[in-house]
Amino acid sequence: MRDPRVLRWEPVCRAVTLLLGPYAEVVLHDPATDRVLEVWNPLTARAPGDPSALGDLDRLDPSADDVYGPYEKLLADGRRLSSVSAVLRDDDGTPSAVLCVNLDRTPLERAAAVLSAFGAPTTPPPEPLFDTDWSHRIAHVIGAHVRSTGRPVDRMTRQDRLAVLRTLDEAHVFTVRRATPVVAEALRISRSTVYGLLTELRTNP
């Protein structure tokens, strides 16, 4: 005959395993005997009746009332798990069972590695090509300034614009006849403002 606690909490445990697919193990423990009551989608060879080792929770501070974690576990095959445990109480407040959800972090770590590889620094473009592509130079200089200051173009100060224009001027971008309107549009200011700031820069280098 199945334990009534398993029958009571099985819908919850099955719901969690359905939501988290093959990557989550759900375990129901008996806190009185420190034994496993039932396992859904087991990630290890544990089975009902095996030791629970719930004493490990004594070393953790609860993150909420009767809830512990997320905390880390390590399997023998090297997989890392993120785990949470919840104490389930009877109507009179007596601990009846402990519900643990163990999430295999392997797919997340693999996805993070892929994203990190895509975001890794790339080699700079060939300088001769980069120098001739003045529109790319404009975008690069403005984008680099936005990243370094944390201020988007529409929040740039006068000093920000002067710094950007100084860098572009030193890169000889304004020797290209069509560059000024492109710079003005990228900085969201008028052409006359660009000319005025350039005059100020060249007058007071």
N, C-alpha and C positions, 0 to 999 in steps of 0.2 A: 504494500500500500504506500502510495506516495505521501511524502510529508506535506501536511496542510499548508505550511509556509511556502513551499514550492508552488503548490496549486494557486495560492493567493497572489504571489508575485510574478508568476510565469508570464502573464501578458505584458507586464512592464519590461521584463528581461528580453522577451522576444521582440518587442517594439524597438528597443535599443539596438539589438543586433541587426534588425532589418534596416534601420536608419544608417548605421555605420558600416553596413556591408560585411565583407570578409575580414575587415581590419580590426574588429573589436571583439574581445572576449568578455562575457558577462558571467560573473560567478556569484552565487548566493551561499553565504557561510552561516554556520550555526555558532554564535558567540559562546554558548554554554559549553560545547564540546570541542570548540576550535577545529571543526571539521567542515569539509565542503558538502553542501547540500545538493547543489546542481550546478552544471556548467553549460552555457550556451556558446556555440562557436568556439570551442577550445583552441587556444594558441599553443598549449603545452599538453602533456599527457595526463594532466590532473583529471580526476574523476570523483564522483560522489563518494564520500567516506574518507578521502585523502585529507591529511593535515592542512589546515588553513594558514597557520602562521600569522594569525591576526595580531599577535603581540607586537608586530612591526609598527602597527598604528600608534602604539603607546609613545613612540619616539617622535610623532608628528603633532604639530599644533593644528587644531581644527580650523578650517577656512570659513566655516559657518557652523550653526548648530547641527551637530551629528554628521557633519560632512568633512572629509579629509581629502586634501589634494587640490589640484593635480600634483602628483609626485611621480618620480621616475623609478622604473624598474628595469632591470637588465636580464634578458634571457640567456641561457647557456650558449645559444647560437649567435649571440652578439646583438640581437635585435633590442632596441630600446622601446620601452612602453611608457606612455603617459597614463597614469591611473588615478581614479577617484573612488572613494569608498563612502558609503552612507549607512548609518545605523538606522535600521527600521524597527520601530517600537510598537508594542501592543497598545490597545486602548488604555491600559492602566499605566503606560509609560515604561514598561519593562522592555529592554532590548530583545527583540525576537529574532532578527536576522541582520546580517551585514551584506549589503549589495556592493559589489566591486565591478567597475568597468575598466578594462585594460585595453588601451588603444595602441596598436602597432604603429610606431612613427616612421617605419621604413619608407612607405610611399611618399610621405611628406618630405622626408630628408632627400629622397631621390629627386623629387620635384624641385626642391630648393637648390639642389646641386645643378640641375639643368638651368634654372633661372639665373643662378649665380654665374654660370659659364657664359650665358648670353649677355649678362651685364658686365663681364670682365672688360678691362681696358683693351682697346684695339690699337694697332699700330697707327701712327699718324699718316695722313695721306702724303703722297710725294709732294715736296715743297713746290717744285715748278708748277705742277697742276693746281695745287692749292692757291698759289699766288695769282694765277690767271683767273681763277674762279672767284671774282670779287664779291658776287652775291653770297656765295658760301662763306666767305670771310666775314661779311657783315653779320650774317646769322650766327656764326661761331662766336664772334666777339661779344655781341649782345647777350647771347645765351650763356656764355661763360660768366659775364658780369651778373646776370640774374641769379645764377647758381651760387656764386661766391657771396653775394649780399643777401640773398633770400628775398629780394624785392622784385616783383614782376615789373614789366615795362610800365604799366599804368600807375605804378607807385614810385617810380624813379624820382629822385631829387635832382635838383640842378647839378649838384656835384656828381651824381651818378652819370648824367648825360655828358657832362664835360669829360669824365674819365673814359666813357665809351668812345666819344668822338676823338679824344687824344690818341687812343689805341688805333682807331681806324685811320686817322691822319698819318700816324707813324708807319702804318702798313701801306700808305700811298693809295688808299681806296679812292680818295677824292680826286685823283688824277683821271679817273674814269668819268667821262662826261655825264653818264646816266646814274651815277652812284648816289648823288644827293637826294633825289626824290625817293629812292629805295630806302635810304637810311632814315629819312623823315617818316616814311610810312611805317617802318619797323619800330621806330621809337614813339610813334603816334604823336608827332609834333609837326609843325608846319616847316616848309622849306626855309622860310625866312628865319625861323628860330634856329635851324641848323646853321645857316650862314652866320647868324649873329654869334652863336656859341663858338664857331670855328674862328671868327675874327678875334674873339676874346682870347682863345687859346693861343693863336699865333702872335697876338700883340703882347701877351704875358706868358711866354713859354715857361 
